[in-house]
């Protein structure tokens, strides 16, 4: 028996064009519809990407006029503690397709409140900065070896608040080599299954002689690829929460607070970043791919 209908959107985040960036499925829940966690996981599995579930705080609020909402994120296997790209995507749906003109749209999440603002044609989101600390290679030597033949490792760091690992490589790969590199995901998953680690971020300083720039010639400060098979995402296309950690790391290394990054996944995406004390502002474009109604 059907529980009801929900308006849904499929959007590509950190994407100027469809089928790039990171897809997010945004589900706007009516007040009388309460989904179980199992149902939300199944919806994510059905769609094949992260699903964001938006609900109104008060019964008389509307998606057009309210400035504060509840938001949860799910993959096919788990609820996510922080999902930057799906939050930006949800903000874009409200601002662009529900004509919500709030100066800032606040999302109440399990990890605290997040605010999305529209800035021209892009959306901006402030997330808590992710502080990583150096760790010895010995604890994760098996996992590091699972990535295969990679350039010399400069540093390995770990963000305890998110359980994210960062591996900084010596920049010897061209952009083409980095983008075409295909590590063995099942081997990585088996080597890192300690029950805590969520994602591994492989990053490098952008070498401007190796075509690390966008189509307009703007140069990237750093590049990365992000792997999270323990979350049900073998490779994440563009990782908002990951850049909260990478921004902290590279801001210190490069001595600058304004950064421009490229996530070199097969879909790829550009992220504009501003480090603001204990916060990181992530800014990017959002493109609508699909709009419809889901029967639940």
C-alpha positions as CSV (number, residue, x, y, z in Angstrom):
1,X,0.0,0.0,0.0
2,X,1.3,3.4,-1.0
3,X,2.2,5.8,1.9
4,X,2.1,8.9,-0.3
5,X,4.0,10.9,-2.9
6,X,7.1,13.0,-2.6
7,X,8.5,15.6,-5.0
8,X,12.0,14.6,-6.0
9,X,15.0,16.0,-7.9
10,X,18.2,14.5,-9.2
11,X,20.9,17.2,-9.3
12,X,24.6,17.2,-10.1
13,X,26.6,19.2,-7.6
14,X,29.9,20.9,-8.3
15,X,28.9,20.6,-11.9
16,X,28.5,23.1,-14.7
17,X,27.0,20.4,-17.0
18,X,24.8,17.3,-16.5
19,X,26.5,14.0,-15.8
20,X,29.5,15.6,-14.1
21,X,30.1,16.5,-10.5
22,X,28.5,14.5,-7.7
23,X,24.8,13.4,-8.1
24,X,22.4,13.8,-5.2
25,X,18.8,12.7,-5.0
26,X,16.7,15.2,-3.1
27,X,13.4,14.0,-1.6
28,X,11.0,16.7,-0.2
29,X,8.9,14.9,2.3
30,X,5.3,15.9,3.0
31,X,4.4,16.4,6.7
32,X,2.3,13.2,6.9
33,X,5.1,11.0,5.5
34,X,7.5,9.4,7.9
35,X,10.1,7.1,6.3
36,X,12.1,4.5,8.2
37,X,15.9,4.4,8.0
38,X,15.6,1.2,6.1
39,X,13.3,2.8,3.5
40,X,15.7,5.7,3.1
41,X,18.6,3.3,2.4
42,X,16.4,1.4,-0.1
43,X,15.6,4.7,-1.9
44,X,19.3,5.5,-2.2
45,X,20.0,2.0,-3.5
46,X,17.2,2.3,-6.0
47,X,18.5,5.6,-7.3
48,X,22.2,4.7,-7.1
49,X,23.5,7.8,-5.4
50,X,23.4,9.7,-2.0
51,X,19.8,10.6,-1.1
52,X,18.9,13.7,0.9
53,X,15.6,13.7,2.8
54,X,14.2,17.2,3.5
55,X,11.3,17.8,5.9
56,X,9.6,20.9,7.3
57,X,10.1,21.7,11.0
58,X,6.5,23.1,11.4
59,X,3.4,21.8,9.8
60,X,2.5,25.2,8.4
61,X,5.9,25.9,6.9
62,X,6.3,25.8,3.1
63,X,9.3,24.9,1.0
64,X,9.0,28.3,-0.6
65,X,8.9,30.5,2.5
66,X,10.5,28.7,5.4
67,X,14.2,29.4,6.1
68,X,14.9,26.4,8.3
69,X,14.4,22.6,7.6
70,X,15.4,19.2,8.8
71,X,17.8,17.2,6.6
72,X,19.2,13.7,6.7
73,X,21.5,11.9,4.2
74,X,21.7,8.2,3.3
75,X,23.6,5.9,1.1
76,X,22.4,2.4,0.3
77,X,24.2,1.1,3.5
78,X,24.2,3.8,6.1
79,X,23.2,7.3,7.3
80,X,25.9,9.8,6.7
81,X,27.2,12.2,9.4
82,X,28.0,15.0,7.0
83,X,27.3,15.3,3.3
84,X,28.3,18.6,1.8
85,X,27.3,18.0,-1.9
86,X,23.8,16.8,-1.0
87,X,23.3,19.8,1.2
88,X,24.3,22.1,-1.6
89,X,22.1,20.2,-3.9
90,X,19.1,20.6,-1.5
91,X,19.7,24.3,-1.1
92,X,19.8,24.6,-4.9
93,X,16.4,22.9,-5.2
94,X,14.8,25.2,-2.8
95,X,16.4,28.4,-4.1
96,X,16.1,27.6,-7.8
97,X,13.0,25.5,-8.2
98,X,10.9,26.6,-5.2
99,X,11.9,30.2,-5.4
100,X,12.9,30.3,-1.8
101,X,14.4,33.7,-1.3
102,X,15.7,33.3,2.2
103,X,19.1,35.1,2.7
104,X,20.4,31.8,4.0
105,X,18.6,28.4,4.2
106,X,19.4,26.6,7.4
107,X,19.4,22.8,7.6
108,X,19.2,21.1,11.0
109,X,21.2,17.9,10.8
110,X,22.5,15.2,13.1
111,X,25.9,17.0,13.0
112,X,24.5,20.5,13.7
113,X,23.1,23.3,11.6
114,X,24.4,24.0,8.1
115,X,23.5,27.1,6.0
116,X,23.4,27.3,2.2
117,X,23.4,30.7,0.5
118,X,22.9,31.5,-3.2
119,X,25.8,33.6,-4.6
120,X,25.1,34.5,-8.2
121,X,24.7,31.3,-10.2
122,X,26.5,29.3,-7.5
123,X,25.6,27.9,-4.1
124,X,27.8,28.3,-1.0
125,X,27.9,26.2,2.1
126,X,29.8,26.6,5.3
127,X,30.9,23.4,7.0
128,X,33.1,22.8,10.1
129,X,36.7,22.7,9.3
130,X,38.2,19.2,9.4
131,X,41.5,19.1,11.3
132,X,43.8,16.2,10.3
133,X,47.0,15.2,12.2
134,X,50.0,13.2,11.0
135,X,49.9,9.5,11.7
136,X,52.5,6.9,11.3
137,X,52.3,4.7,8.2
138,X,52.7,1.5,10.1
139,X,49.1,1.3,11.4
140,X,47.7,1.5,7.9
141,X,50.6,0.0,5.9
142,X,48.4,-2.8,4.5
143,X,45.9,-0.2,3.3
144,X,48.5,2.1,1.8
145,X,50.1,-0.9,0.0
146,X,46.6,-1.8,-1.4
147,X,46.7,1.4,-3.5
148,X,49.4,-0.2,-5.6
149,X,52.2,1.6,-7.5
150,X,51.7,5.2,-6.6
151,X,54.1,8.2,-6.4
152,X,56.2,8.7,-3.3
153,X,54.0,9.4,-0.2
154,X,54.9,12.7,1.4
155,X,52.6,12.6,4.3
156,X,49.7,10.6,5.8
157,X,47.2,12.4,8.1
158,X,44.0,11.4,9.8
159,X,40.9,13.4,10.7
160,X,39.5,11.9,13.9
161,X,36.2,13.8,13.9
162,X,35.2,12.3,10.5
163,X,37.5,9.2,10.3
164,X,38.9,10.4,7.1
165,X,42.5,9.6,6.0
166,X,44.6,11.9,3.8
167,X,47.5,10.7,1.7
168,X,49.6,13.5,0.1
169,X,51.7,12.3,-2.9
170,X,54.7,13.7,-4.5
171,X,53.5,15.4,-7.7
172,X,55.0,13.3,-10.4
173,X,51.7,12.2,-12.2
174,X,50.4,14.2,-15.0
175,X,46.7,15.1,-14.9
176,X,45.9,12.4,-17.5
177,X,47.8,9.8,-15.4
178,X,46.0,10.8,-12.2
179,X,42.6,10.7,-13.8
180,X,43.1,7.4,-15.5
181,X,44.6,5.6,-12.5
182,X,42.4,2.7,-11.4
183,X,43.2,1.2,-8.0
184,X,41.8,-2.2,-7.0
185,X,38.7,-1.2,-4.9
186,X,38.0,-4.7,-3.4
187,X,41.6,-4.9,-2.2
188,X,41.4,-1.4,-0.7
189,X,38.1,-2.3,1.0
190,X,39.5,-5.4,2.6
191,X,42.7,-3.8,3.7
192,X,40.9,-0.9,5.4
193,X,38.0,-2.6,7.1
194,X,38.8,-1.6,10.7
195,X,35.2,-0.5,11.4
196,X,36.2,3.2,11.8
197,X,37.8,4.5,8.6
198,X,35.2,6.1,6.3
199,X,37.1,7.4,3.3
200,X,40.7,7.8,2.0
201,X,41.7,10.9,0.1
202,X,44.6,10.8,-2.3
203,X,45.8,14.3,-2.9
204,X,48.6,16.3,-4.6
205,X,49.6,19.8,-5.0
206,X,48.6,20.9,-8.5
207,X,51.6,21.1,-10.9
208,X,50.7,24.0,-13.3
209,X,52.9,22.5,-16.0
210,X,50.7,19.3,-16.1
211,X,47.5,20.8,-17.3
212,X,46.0,21.1,-13.8
213,X,43.7,24.0,-14.8
214,X,40.1,24.4,-15.8
215,X,38.7,25.0,-19.3
216,X,39.1,28.8,-18.7
217,X,42.7,28.5,-17.8
218,X,42.2,29.0,-14.0
219,X,44.8,27.0,-12.1
220,X,44.0,24.6,-9.4
221,X,45.8,24.7,-6.0
222,X,45.4,21.0,-5.3
223,X,43.8,17.9,-6.8
224,X,42.4,14.8,-5.2
225,X,40.6,11.5,-5.6
226,X,38.4,10.1,-2.8
227,X,37.6,6.4,-2.1
228,X,34.9,5.2,0.4
229,X,34.0,1.6,-0.3
230,X,33.2,1.3,3.5
231,X,30.3,3.7,2.9
232,X,29.1,2.0,-0.2
233,X,30.9,4.5,-2.5
234,X,33.9,2.8,-4.2
235,X,35.0,6.3,-5.5
236,X,33.1,9.4,-4.6
237,X,32.8,11.8,-7.5
238,X,33.2,15.1,-5.5
239,X,33.3,15.1,-1.7
240,X,32.1,18.2,0.1
241,X,33.1,17.0,3.6
242,X,36.4,15.7,2.3
243,X,37.3,19.2,1.1
244,X,36.7,20.5,4.6
245,X,39.7,18.4,5.6
246,X,41.7,19.0,2.5
247,X,41.2,22.7,2.7
248,X,42.6,22.8,6.2
249,X,45.6,20.8,5.2
250,X,46.4,22.7,2.0
251,X,45.7,26.1,3.5
252,X,48.5,25.4,6.0
253,X,50.8,24.0,3.3
254,X,50.3,26.7,0.8
255,X,49.9,29.6,3.2
256,X,46.6,30.8,1.7
257,X,42.9,30.8,2.7
258,X,41.3,30.9,-0.8
259,X,41.7,27.7,-2.7
260,X,40.6,26.2,-6.0
261,X,40.5,22.4,-6.2
262,X,39.7,19.7,-8.7
263,X,38.5,16.3,-7.8
264,X,39.8,14.1,-10.6
265,X,37.2,11.3,-10.5
266,X,35.8,10.0,-13.8
267,X,32.9,12.5,-13.4
268,X,35.1,15.3,-12.0
269,X,34.2,18.5,-10.3
270,X,35.6,21.9,-9.4
271,X,35.3,23.4,-5.9
272,X,35.9,27.0,-4.8
273,X,37.0,27.1,-1.2
274,X,37.5,29.7,1.5
275,X,38.9,28.9,4.9
276,X,37.3,31.0,7.5
277,X,38.7,30.2,11.0
278,X,36.9,27.1,12.2
279,X,34.7,27.0,9.1
280,X,35.2,26.2,5.4
281,X,33.1,27.7,2.7
282,X,32.5,25.4,-0.3
283,X,31.1,26.9,-3.4
284,X,30.0,25.3,-6.7
285,X,27.5,25.0,-9.4
286,X,24.4,22.8,-9.3
287,X,22.7,21.4,-12.4
288,X,19.3,19.8,-12.4
289,X,19.1,16.5,-14.3
290,X,15.6,15.2,-13.3
291,X,12.4,16.4,-11.6
292,X,9.4,14.3,-10.7
293,X,7.2,12.5,-8.2
294,X,8.1,9.4,-6.3
295,X,5.5,7.0,-5.0
296,X,6.3,5.7,-1.5
